Structure formats: C-alpha cells, structure tokens
Amino acid sequence: MSGLDVRAFTVGPVQENAYIVRADSATERALLIDPGEEAPRLLEAVRDLGVTIEAILITHCHFDHIGAVAPVARATGAPVYCPRIEEPLLKDITAWTPPGFGPFESWNPEHTLAGGEHLSLAGLDIEVVFTPGHSPGHVTYAISPAARTRAHAGARAAGSSTEEPTPALDPPAAAAQAAVPALLSGDVLFQGSIGRTDLPGGDWNVLERSIVELVRRFPGEAVVYPGHMGVTTLGRELATNPFLLEVRRVAETPSAPDAAGAGWPAGGRAAQADPIGR
C-alpha cells in the first residue's frame, strides 16, 4: 500500500478520471493529475479539501485528459508538467480535439518530461516512467510519500496501541510498506483492459513493452489509478487481464529483453517524437 490519500473525480463525456493526490488526509499540499474537464467541479473539490495544488501532472495529451488544464492552472497558479513529445497538443488543443467535444483552451506547460525524471512535489516522491503505446509520449507517475513522511508513518505504527494490542510493524517495515508507489497510469492499463492503440500514434507492440516494464519494476501490490474505469493493482491485472497473456509470458522469462531497451526503433525514444504518429 502507498499510504497516500488519492481522490478520484470522473469527469466529462468520456468519463475520464482526474485525481487529487496528497501524502495523507491531513496534508495541505497536493497534486492534480489529468484534469480532463469540469474545471469548476475540480476547483470546488480543491477548496473543500482545503489543499493547495502544488503541481498539475499530465500523463498524456489526449483532449479528455487536458481539457481543464488551462482554467485549473490559471485558478491555482500551479505549474503544469507535460510529456515533452506531446507538448504541441497541449499548446494547440483545438487542433487535436474531435468534433463534438470542447471547446477547450490551450496552455503552455511550465515543465516538460521525457521519462526517467524524479520529482519532489507536495511532500511526495514521483518517478516519471516513460510508457508510450497508447500515445507517443505517454508517461506514468509512480508516486509515494517522501522519505520523511514514510519515517513518520513508521514511527506512528510502531508506537500505536489498543486495548487488545495487535502486532505492529517496526518503523523500517512500516516505511517500506508505505513506500510501495501508487501508479497513476493514465491510459496504459485499465481494470480488465488496456489503452486503445488505434488512435494516431498508438502502437500495440510498444504499449505491451510499456506494461512489461511496469510489471517488472513495481510489485504486484502496487495500486493502479487508471485514466478510465476502476482502481486495480498490477498483480490483479497480471493474473486476470485477458489482454496481458503475452505480457505474463514475457515478464516471467528472465532472459527476455526489457521494455526500456530492446525493440525501440533506431534512434531510441527520439524516433517516437512526432506527436501525431505520422
């Protein structure tokens, strides 16, 4: 378990999941992940929780994940972190919005990400994992409380008592349990499904390698907060998701190449740089 306080808000006609994430329910600093639509509702939730949004993180720049970025960023003053490859979509959102949706407002992000970065925001440790396939620049955010918060949580667990004492984790064990990150996975992996790959820039083989990388890098108990549908875990999806048959085979083969290296086109990740996959 991550020990985080994660609040989900399903917004817009495509039923996208936006998230407010903080280290625990008493913390006043938070992140907002993928504000796709319904900016007034999201801002009302921010006020009701009494939190300050320290940053807005975007997993990918499909319209249903970024439609409320501009009004929320303006209202909160929070900087926006956007996948570098997909920055042109956020800066010109109308050009990439299908008929019948919107209107939306474009935004120039304050920061861009390529994957591999480690961020420290709102008392949280955030690993940015490059997970393309659904879209060319898609990233997943692996989020856990910062080390100081984990140590405090471990000390509380060790010192707690009840009328009928139950076994308590020692501080290092409690901190280790809290350190299992939550995966804010956007449209990579869903409960019983996966992100579609028939949109511009989508590629099933690349998406499959991205999922293999997540399975290899994070434990099965890691909670997955997806961009659509319900919350799940990596272990549950590896065991039951019908789309992961090949992922299971590859993940269980020690000699198989990992997603970060083999199989990428010549030139590495830069070869994926066209935001609409031409």
Secondary structure, 3 states (H helix, E strand, C coil): CCCCEEEEEEECCCCEEEEEEECCCCCCEEEEECCCCCHHHHHHHHHHHCCEEEEEECCCCCHHHHCCHHHHHHHHCCCEEEEHHHHHHHHCHHHHCCCCCCCCCCCCCCEEECCCCEEEECCEEEEEEECCCCCCCCEEEEEEECHHHHHHHHHHHHHCCCCCCCCCCCHHHHHHHHCCCEEEEECCEECCEECCCCCCCCCHHHHHHHHHHHHHHCCCCCEEEECCCCCEEHHHHHHHCHHHHHHHHHHCCCCCCCCCCCCCCCCHHHHHCCCCCC
